[in-house]
Amino acid sequence: MPEFIGLIPEELLYPEKLEDFLIWLIQLDVDPWTKKYIYLDFCYWVGIAVDKEHIDLFTGGAEITWG
């Protein structure tokens, strides 16, 4: 089981809730690197592709968070 999936509200754990999930994640009071891993777990769990543009929303495009 992905490490951070338990942090995500159950009602957001659907592919069609991606936009709502991203809004929730941006507002979450954790560091950008943790947000990245929460996002990766979300993508894995709901079966959608990881998108660098989404990661840039909450990391500010910092290169260290992508690679």
C-alpha positions in Angstrom: 0.0 0.0 0.0 1.3 3.5 -0.8 2.8 5.2 2.2 0.7 8.5 2.0 -2.6 7.2 0.7 -4.2 7.3 4.2 -3.7 11.1 4.3 -5.9 11.7 1.3 -9.7 12.1 2.0 -11.5 9.1 0.7 -13.9 11.2 -1.5 -10.9 12.4 -3.5 -9.6 8.9 -4.4 -11.1 8.8 -7.9 -9.5 9.8 -11.2 -12.3 12.3 -11.9 -11.5 14.1 -8.7 -8.0 15.1 -9.8 -8.7 18.8 -9.8 -10.2 18.7 -6.3 -7.3 16.6 -5.1 -4.8 19.1 -6.5 -6.6 22.0 -4.8 -6.6 20.0 -1.5 -2.9 19.1 -1.9 -1.8 22.7 -2.7 -3.5 23.9 0.5 -2.1 21.0 2.6 0.4 22.3 5.3 3.4 20.1 4.5 6.6 20.7 2.6 6.6 20.5 -1.3 8.7 17.3 -1.3 6.1 15.5 0.9 3.3 16.8 -1.4 5.2 15.3 -4.3 5.1 11.9 -2.7 1.4 12.3 -1.8 0.7 13.1 -5.4 2.7 10.1 -6.7 0.7 7.8 -4.3 -2.5 9.4 -5.5 -1.6 8.7 -9.2 -0.6 5.2 -8.4 -3.8 4.5 -6.4 -6.3 5.9 -9.0 -4.3 4.7 -12.0 -3.5 8.0 -13.7 -0.2 9.1 -15.3 2.1 11.4 -13.3 2.3 14.9 -14.9 5.3 17.2 -14.3 3.0 20.2 -14.7 0.9 19.0 -11.7 4.0 18.6 -9.6 5.1 22.1 -10.5 1.9 23.5 -9.1 2.9 22.7 -5.6 6.7 22.6 -5.8 7.1 25.9 -7.7 9.0 24.1 -10.4 12.0 23.3 -8.3 14.2 20.9 -10.3 15.3 19.0 -7.3 11.7 17.7 -6.7 11.3 16.2 -10.2 14.4 14.1 -10.6 
